[in-house]
């Protein structure tokens, strides 16, 4: 009988982890209230050189006002519109002139804001199709929590998937004692290879959650992307915060 104990323990652990994943999905379903939310999105972008030093010419900062009542309304302040116009004029005169504010505005799109305001739906999509999951006790800012790890499959268009090698995608969610998400983070690492040439790729994305009248909201988020190899080195970081009213 003793020889079956490890197998029994493994089976119990698998069931526990499956339950943890199911519990998270069930909790997310209860955090989808259509509560109107308004506020300001504050975003910063930085690009770094090969030595890890920020390139000031490629830095950007912007603020957008939003209101989710009757859909999603996004307001660009006059100073931002003027700054975008000035940046575009410089780029027209000199195509090598960077356009970091326009690039950041494209990144902070209506879809990005909607994902932040409907964080429960965004998290449900993020863990959909996980090939495995695990749960363990953890501490978050000194507070007891449960860490849920989801191993994700390769999710890329066919042409990119064929070039991807050594792909690893881990999505982590920290929840409180009631199962409410507190924070999430996704770490992706891999290579893109064609013939004998490969480019290393790494992306780290995450955010902090808050419940507003039954609606889960991502109140802060970051994304850091790095790639290297064959003259295609790139390193950037974007940080955004929602200031709710």
C-alpha positions in Angstrom: 0.0 0.0 0.0 2.9 2.3 0.8 4.1 2.4 -2.8 0.9 4.1 -3.8 1.3 7.0 -1.4 3.4 9.2 -3.7 0.8 8.7 -6.5 -2.0 9.5 -4.2 -0.3 12.6 -3.0 0.3 13.7 -6.6 -3.4 13.1 -7.4 -4.5 15.1 -4.4 -2.2 18.0 -5.3 -3.5 18.0 -8.9 -7.1 18.1 -7.7 -6.2 21.0 -5.3 -4.6 23.0 -8.1 -7.5 22.3 -10.4 -9.8 23.5 -7.7 -7.8 26.7 -7.2 -8.0 27.5 -10.9 -11.7 26.8 -10.9 -12.2 28.9 -7.8 -10.4 31.8 -9.5 -12.6 31.6 -12.6 -15.7 31.4 -10.4 -14.6 34.5 -8.4 -13.8 36.5 -11.5 -17.4 35.9 -12.7 -18.6 37.7 -9.6 -16.4 40.8 -10.3 -17.8 41.9 -13.6 -20.3 44.6 -12.4 -21.0 47.3 -15.0 -20.2 50.1 -12.5 -19.5 53.4 -14.3 -15.9 54.5 -13.7 -14.2 57.7 -14.6 -10.8 59.1 -14.0 -7.4 59.8 -15.5 -4.9 57.5 -17.1 -1.3 58.5 -16.4 1.4 56.8 -18.6 5.1 56.9 -19.0 7.4 55.3 -21.6 11.1 54.8 -21.6 13.5 53.3 -24.0 17.0 52.1 -22.9 20.3 51.8 -24.8 22.6 48.8 -24.7 24.1 50.0 -21.4 20.6 50.2 -19.8 20.6 54.0 -19.8 17.3 55.7 -20.6 17.2 57.6 -23.9 15.6 61.0 -23.0 14.8 61.7 -26.7 12.6 58.6 -26.8 10.8 59.2 -23.4 7.1 60.1 -23.3 4.4 61.0 -20.8 0.7 61.5 -21.3 -2.6 61.8 -19.5 -6.0 60.8 -20.8 -9.3 61.4 -19.2 -11.9 58.5 -19.4 -15.5 57.8 -18.5 -17.1 54.3 -18.8 -20.7 55.6 -18.5 -22.6 54.9 -21.8 -19.7 53.1 -23.4 -16.1 54.4 -23.1 -15.4 58.0 -23.6 -11.7 59.1 -23.9 -10.7 62.8 -23.8 -7.4 64.1 -25.0 -6.4 67.4 -23.3 -5.5 70.4 -25.5 -1.9 70.3 -24.4 -1.5 66.7 -25.4 -3.1 67.4 -28.8 -0.6 70.3 -29.4 2.3 68.1 -28.3 1.3 65.4 -30.7 1.0 67.9 -33.5 4.5 69.3 -32.8 6.0 65.8 -32.6 4.4 64.9 -35.9 5.7 68.1 -37.6 9.3 67.3 -36.5 8.9 63.8 -37.8 7.7 65.0 -41.2 10.6 67.4 -41.5 13.0 64.6 -40.3 11.8 61.0 -40.6 14.5 59.9 -38.2 12.9 62.1 -35.4 11.3 59.8 -32.9 7.5 59.9 -32.1 7.4 58.5 -28.6 4.2 60.3 -27.6 2.3 59.0 -30.6 3.7 55.5 -30.0 2.6 55.7 -26.3 -0.9 56.9 -27.3 -1.3 53.9 -29.6 -0.3 51.6 -26.8 -2.7 53.3 -24.3 -5.6 52.6 -26.7 -9.3 52.3 -26.0 -8.7 48.5 -25.9 -6.0 48.9 -23.2 -8.3 51.1 -21.1 -11.2 48.7 -21.5 -9.1 45.8 -20.4 -8.0 47.8 -17.3 -11.6 48.7 -16.5 -12.9 45.1 -17.1 -10.0 43.3 -15.4 -12.1 40.2 -14.6 -12.8 39.5 -18.2 -9.1 40.3 -19.1 -7.9 37.8 -16.5 -10.3 35.1 -17.7 -9.0 35.5 -21.2 -5.4 35.5 -20.0 -5.6 32.1 -18.3 -7.8 30.4 -20.9 -6.1 27.4 -22.4 -3.5 27.0 -19.6 -1.7 23.6 -20.0 -1.2 23.3 -16.2 -1.7 25.2 -13.0 -0.4 25.2 -9.4 -1.1 27.0 -6.1 1.0 27.8 -3.1 1.0 30.1 -0.1 2.7 33.4 -0.6 3.1 36.9 0.9 2.3 40.0 -1.0 3.6 43.2 0.6 3.7 41.4 3.9 0.1 40.2 3.6 -0.7 36.4 3.3 -1.9 35.5 -0.1 -2.2 32.5 -2.5 0.0 32.4 -5.6 -1.6 30.8 -8.6 0.7 29.9 -11.5 -0.6 29.0 -15.0 1.7 27.6 -17.7 0.4 29.0 -20.9 0.7 27.5 -24.4 2.3 29.3 -27.4 -0.2 31.9 -28.6 1.2 33.5 -31.7 0.2 33.9 -35.4 1.3 31.0 -37.5 4.3 32.7 -39.1 5.7 33.9 -35.8 4.9 30.5 -34.1 7.0 28.7 -36.7 10.0 30.9 -35.8 9.5 30.7 -32.0 11.9 28.5 -30.1 12.4 27.6 -26.4 9.1 29.4 -25.6 8.1 29.8 -21.9 5.0 31.7 -20.8 4.0 31.8 -17.1 1.0 33.7 -15.9 0.8 34.3 -12.1 -2.1 35.7 -10.1 -2.0 36.5 -6.4 -5.3 36.3 -4.6 -6.4 37.2 -1.0 -8.2 34.9 1.5 -11.5 35.5 -0.3 -10.0 34.6 -3.7 -10.1 38.2 -5.0 -7.1 38.9 -7.3 -4.6 41.4 -5.9 -2.0 41.4 -8.6 -1.0 39.5 -11.7 2.2 39.1 -13.8 3.1 37.4 -17.0 6.6 36.4 -17.9 7.4 35.4 -21.5 10.8 34.2 -22.7 11.9 32.7 -26.0 13.7 33.1 -29.2 12.7 33.9 -32.8 14.9 32.0 -35.3 15.2 32.0 -39.0 17.8 29.8 -40.6 20.7 30.0 -38.2 19.9 33.5 -36.9 18.1 33.9 -33.6 16.8 36.9 -31.6 16.2 36.5 -27.8 12.9 37.9 -26.6 11.7 38.6 -23.1 8.5 40.3 -21.9 7.3 41.0 -18.4 3.8 42.4 -17.9 1.7 42.8 -14.8 -0.7 44.9 -12.8 -2.3 45.7 -9.5 -6.0 45.1 -9.0 -8.8 46.8 -7.0 -12.5 46.1 -6.6 -14.7 49.1 -7.2 -18.4 48.4 -6.4 -18.2 44.8 -7.6 -16.0 45.6 -10.7 -12.4 44.4 -10.8 -10.1 47.2 -12.1 -6.4 47.2 -12.9 -5.4 50.4 -11.3 -1.7 50.2 -12.3 0.2 48.2 -14.9 3.6 47.8 -16.4 5.2 46.2 -19.4 8.9 45.7 -20.0 10.2 44.3 -23.3 13.7 43.3 -24.2 15.2 41.7 -27.3 18.7 41.1 -28.4 20.7 39.6 -31.2 22.0 40.5 -34.7 21.7 44.3 -34.3 18.1 44.1 -33.2 18.6 45.1 -29.6 15.7 46.8 -27.9 14.6 47.5 -24.4 11.6 49.5 -23.3 9.3 49.9 -20.3 5.8 51.4 -20.0 4.1 52.2 -16.7 0.5 53.3 -16.5 -1.8 54.2 -13.5 -5.5 54.9 -13.3 -6.4 57.7 -11.0 -10.1 57.0 -10.2 -12.5 59.8 -9.3 
